[in-house]
Amino acid sequence: MRNGGWCGDVEMNLTDHAGARLTHGKPKVNGVEIHYAIGGAGEPVFLLHGVPKTMSYWRHVVPLLTPHYTVIAVDNRGAGGSQRPLTGYDTATMAGDVAELATHLGFDQFRVAGEDWGAAIAYAVAAFHRRRVQQLVFQETLLPGLPAGPGLPGGEHDPSLAADDVRTGWHFSFFSLPNLPELLLAGRERPFWTWYARRQMWDPSALAEEDIDEMVHSAEQPGGTRAILEMYRARQTDGQDRAADRVGVMRAVLFGVGLPGAVHLHDRPVAARLLGRVHDFVDVLFGQRAGVPHRESGVICPERPFPPGEQQLGYVR
């Protein structure tokens, strides 16, 4: 169904701590249909996934949160069961999707947690809708709009990294090319996105077939791969919006685990930049402090959901 979105079995079977399925909806907010799943009770927490994932990324974390919070797992614009419009993939616009969804659900204030591109969107929610965000959890990504430093994609070359290591930033360049990636990836979504996701993981076997099915089927929908690529192509817009300078004082926590060796190559430089802009960090967690061995995980929730989930419980309270 063109631009209509698609929901996989894992998404539709997301459950709370008691095993009850979450309730799903797909209202039109900010000019686009956004699919969400909601469950639990208490103050609201929005969960935002990265690429090439869907809300099913959070399936092991949701049951840890629902005893304490109303949890809203969101399919970002362009992913899963949400609509895939031609435009609007800059983080400010996607943050507007989340803010208007919160309004639609009757939540004036809320917490927001994101990983990968979902973290960049979550940060933009806090930046452009500051009054409404009580707390931010920022997990495993760069912040669009901040200059790259040594060891970051686009920064100084590190000869110790393999050519296909995402920390070299090769995917930023490739995904940002106009039209060519869509041409090359058409009909090859499963092998490419499976390789791409597993290449970022310390334990690739932790990515189950049902996880692969979920993200691949989402990417295979009309406009699915293009929606992913448009987020990378919008990085210049993100930089011009300067969301990185807007957050100010708020409670936040940064989770940094990443690829083998990424603790010093990726997360600490990001933390240094964030610490200069978010003035009430609760903590910055790396490696073992986040409950994951330093070289264990680049995709926290499928590989080791429980330590990060418990940390999120502790820090979003």
C-alpha positions in Angstrom: 0.0 0.0 0.0 1.8 3.1 -1.2 2.6 5.6 1.5 0.2 3.8 3.8 2.7 2.0 6.0 3.0 -1.7 7.0 2.9 -3.4 10.3 4.8 -6.6 11.0 4.0 -9.5 13.3 6.5 -8.5 15.9 5.2 -4.9 16.0 1.6 -6.1 16.4 2.6 -8.5 19.1 4.5 -6.1 21.4 3.5 -6.9 24.9 3.6 -5.3 28.4 5.1 -6.9 31.6 1.9 -9.0 32.0 2.0 -10.4 28.5 -0.9 -8.2 27.3 -0.6 -6.8 23.8 -0.1 -3.1 23.5 -2.9 -1.0 21.9 -2.1 0.4 18.4 -3.2 3.5 16.6 -2.3 5.5 13.5 -3.6 9.1 13.7 -2.7 11.8 11.2 -0.4 14.2 13.0 1.9 16.9 11.6 0.5 16.0 8.1 1.5 12.4 8.3 0.0 9.1 9.6 2.2 7.9 12.5 1.8 4.4 13.9 2.2 3.9 17.6 1.7 1.2 20.2 0.8 2.1 23.8 0.6 0.2 27.1 1.4 0.4 30.8 0.3 3.0 33.3 1.9 6.2 34.7 3.7 9.1 33.2 4.3 8.9 29.5 7.6 7.8 27.9 8.1 7.9 24.1 10.5 5.4 22.6 12.0 6.3 19.2 13.9 3.7 17.1 16.8 4.1 14.7 17.5 2.8 11.1 16.7 0.5 9.5 14.5 -0.5 12.4 10.9 -0.2 13.6 9.3 0.1 17.0 9.9 -3.7 17.3 13.5 -2.7 18.3 12.1 -2.0 21.8 10.2 -5.3 22.2 12.5 -6.5 25.1 12.6 -3.1 26.8 8.8 -2.3 26.8 7.9 -4.9 29.4 10.6 -3.5 31.7 9.0 0.0 31.6 5.3 -0.7 31.5 5.0 -1.5 35.3 6.0 2.1 35.9 5.1 4.2 32.9 2.7 4.6 30.0 5.0 3.5 27.2 4.5 4.8 23.6 6.6 3.0 21.1 6.6 4.9 17.8 7.2 4.0 14.2 9.1 7.0 12.9 7.9 8.7 9.8 8.9 6.5 6.9 9.2 3.2 8.9 7.0 0.3 10.0 3.4 1.1 10.0 3.8 4.8 9.6 3.3 6.7 6.3 6.2 7.3 3.9 5.8 10.8 2.6 8.3 12.2 0.1 9.6 14.9 2.4 10.0 15.8 6.1 12.9 13.6 7.2 14.9 16.3 8.9 14.9 15.8 12.7 13.0 19.1 13.4 10.0 17.9 11.3 10.2 14.4 12.7 10.3 15.9 16.2 7.1 17.7 15.3 5.5 14.3 14.5 6.3 13.1 18.1 5.1 16.3 19.7 1.8 16.3 17.8 1.3 12.6 18.6 1.8 13.4 22.3 -0.8 16.2 21.9 -3.2 13.8 20.1 -2.8 11.3 23.0 -3.5 14.0 25.6 0.1 14.3 27.0 1.3 17.8 27.6 4.6 16.7 29.1 6.5 13.5 28.6 9.9 11.8 28.7 11.5 10.7 25.4 14.2 8.0 24.8 15.8 7.3 21.5 18.6 5.3 20.0 20.6 5.9 16.8 18.6 8.2 14.6 15.8 8.0 17.1 18.1 9.6 19.6 18.8 12.5 17.2 15.0 12.9 16.8 14.5 12.7 20.6 17.1 15.4 21.0 15.3 17.6 18.5 12.0 17.0 20.4 13.8 18.4 23.5 15.3 21.2 21.5 12.2 22.5 19.7 9.6 21.5 22.3 11.7 22.2 25.4 8.8 23.0 27.8 7.1 19.7 27.1 10.1 17.3 27.6 10.7 16.3 31.2 13.7 14.1 30.4 15.8 12.9 27.5 17.6 9.5 27.1 20.2 9.8 24.3 21.6 6.4 23.1 24.3 5.5 20.7 24.5 8.1 17.9 26.1 11.3 16.7 24.3 14.5 17.0 23.4 16.2 13.7 24.6 19.7 13.5 27.8 19.3 15.6 31.1 19.2 13.9 32.9 15.9 13.6 36.0 15.3 15.6 38.7 12.7 15.6 37.3 9.2 15.5 33.9 10.4 14.4 32.4 9.9 10.9 33.6 12.8 8.8 36.5 13.5 11.2 40.1 12.5 11.2 40.8 9.2 9.4 41.7 6.3 11.7 43.8 3.7 9.8 43.0 1.0 12.4 39.4 0.8 11.2 38.3 -1.5 8.4 37.0 0.1 5.3 33.5 -1.2 5.9 33.4 -0.1 9.6 30.6 2.4 10.0 32.8 4.6 12.2 34.6 5.6 9.0 31.4 7.3 7.9 31.3 5.6 4.6 27.5 5.1 4.9 27.0 8.9 5.5 28.6 9.5 2.1 26.9 6.7 0.3 23.4 7.2 1.7 23.5 10.9 1.0 24.0 10.4 -2.8 20.9 11.4 -4.7 19.0 8.4 -6.2 21.9 6.0 -6.7 21.5 4.1 -3.4 17.9 3.4 -4.2 18.9 2.1 -7.6 21.6 -0.2 -6.2 19.5 -1.5 -3.3 16.3 -2.2 -5.1 15.5 -5.9 -4.8 18.5 -6.4 -2.5 17.0 -5.0 0.7 17.3 -8.3 2.7 21.0 -9.0 2.1 22.1 -5.4 2.4 20.2 -4.4 5.5 20.9 -7.7 7.2 24.6 -7.2 6.6 24.4 -3.5 7.6 22.7 -4.3 10.9 25.0 -7.2 11.8 28.1 -5.3 10.9 27.4 -2.9 13.7 26.9 -5.7 16.3 29.5 -7.4 18.5 27.3 -10.5 18.5 25.6 -10.6 15.1 23.8 -13.9 16.1 21.7 -11.9 18.5 19.8 -10.4 15.5 17.0 -13.0 15.2 15.3 -13.9 11.9 12.1 -12.2 13.1 14.1 -9.0 13.7 15.5 -9.2 10.2 12.1 -9.9 8.8 10.7 -6.8 10.5 13.2 -4.3 9.3 13.6 -5.8 5.8 9.8 -5.9 5.2 9.6 -2.2 6.3 12.4 -1.2 4.0 10.8 -3.2 1.1 7.6 -1.2 1.2 7.3 1.5 -1.5 9.4 4.4 -0.4 10.9 2.4 2.6 14.6 2.5 1.7 14.3 6.0 0.3 12.8 7.2 3.6 15.9 5.9 5.4 18.2 7.6 3.0 16.3 10.9 3.2 17.3 11.1 6.9 20.9 11.1 5.9 20.3 13.6 3.1 18.7 15.9 5.6 21.8 16.3 7.8 22.6 19.7 6.3 19.1 20.9 7.2 19.6 19.5 10.7 22.9 21.4 11.0 21.3 24.6 9.8 18.5 24.2 12.3 21.1 24.2 15.1 19.1 22.0 17.4 22.3 21.3 19.2 22.4 24.8 20.6 18.7 24.9 21.8 18.2 22.4 24.6 19.7 24.3 27.6 18.9 23.0 31.1 17.2 19.7 31.4 17.7 16.2 32.9 19.3 13.9 30.4 21.3 10.7 30.3 23.6 9.4 27.5 24.1 5.7 26.9 27.3 4.9 25.1 28.1 1.3 24.2 28.7 1.1 20.5 31.0 -1.0 18.4 34.2 -2.6 19.6 36.5 0.2 20.5 33.8 2.8 20.0 33.8 3.9 23.7 36.7 6.1 23.0 36.2 6.7 19.3 32.6 7.6 19.2 30.7 8.1 22.5 33.2 10.2 24.5 33.5 12.9 21.8 29.8 13.0 21.5 29.4 13.2 25.3 31.9 16.1 25.4 29.9 18.0 22.8 26.6 17.2 24.5 27.9 18.1 28.0 28.6 21.6 26.7 25.0 22.1 25.7 22.8 20.1 28.1 23.4 21.5 31.5 21.8 19.0 33.8 23.1 15.6 32.7 22.1 12.9 35.2 25.0 10.7 34.0 27.0 9.6 31.0 27.2 5.8 30.9 29.8 3.8 28.9 30.6 0.2 28.6 30.4 -1.7 31.8 28.7 1.2 33.6 25.8 0.7 31.2 25.7 -3.0 32.1 27.2 -4.1 28.8 30.9 -5.2 28.4 32.9 -2.6 26.4 33.1 -4.8 23.4 29.7 -6.5 23.5 27.1 -4.5 21.7 26.5 -2.0 19.0 22.7 -2.6 19.0 21.8 -2.7 22.7 18.2 -3.8 22.9 18.3 -7.0 20.8 21.6 -8.1 22.3 21.4 -7.2 25.9 18.0 -5.6 26.7 18.0 -6.0 30.5 20.9 -3.9 31.8 20.1 -0.9 29.5 16.4 -1.4 30.3 17.0 -1.3 34.0 19.2 1.8 33.5 16.4 3.5 31.6 14.1 2.6 34.4 16.4 4.2 36.9 17.1 7.3 34.9 13.7 8.1 33.6 12.1 7.9 37.0 
